[in-house]
Structure formats: structure tokens, C-alpha cells
Amino acid sequence: MGSQLDKSAQQEKEATAGDSPDQEPSTPVLGATSTEGPQVDGKRMFLEDLSQEEISSLSGSELDEIHTKARSQVEEDNPDAVSSVLAYKTHSLMKELWEDR
């Protein structure tokens, strides 16, 4: 839990550092654009939910397999959904697949 606070403090520090007049404006943390809104990543959200021990036990191929399976299923079930909805649903399904493994 402490790392989340540290991460938030770092993001806030970076955001305020980008506000100084002699620097260019900082880019949004989540990659928001004026037309699309924030870019979210279901795979990254899934990893953020895991403990360091769980991440260490997860191989790259297993992570890719869980992500690919979840994303394919979500896209099949929601063909017209926007990318942020797909990402949140992918994140949710990845958690289910992780728990059922």
C-alpha cells in the first residue's frame, strides 16, 4: 500500500514540476487526448493488483496467455465497445482467469 502512496506522490510532483513557466507542459499521466479521453490498459491494471510475490511467480508467457485469452473473449463479447471499456473488462476477466488457474 505504501508504494501506491509513493507512486501518487511522485505523479503529483511530476505534474507540478511540469507547470513551471520555463518548461513545456507535461503530458497527461494516462495519455489522454482531446478526442479519446484517457488511455487505459487492462494488462497494466491487472499487474498493479498483484503482490510482488504473485508477480514474481508469473511468467511472461503466462501473463501474455491470460491477457490474450481475456482480450479475445472481451472483444468477441463486446465488438462495438470503446477501448477503455474493453480495457476494464479485460482487466476483470484477467483477474477471474488468474484466480481460476
Secondary structure, DSSP 8 states (H G I E B T S, - for coil): -HHHHHHHHHHHHHHHHTTSTTS-----TT--BTTTB----HHHHHHHHS-HHHHHH--HHHHHHHHHHHHHHHHHH-TT--HHHHHHHHHHHHHHHHHH-
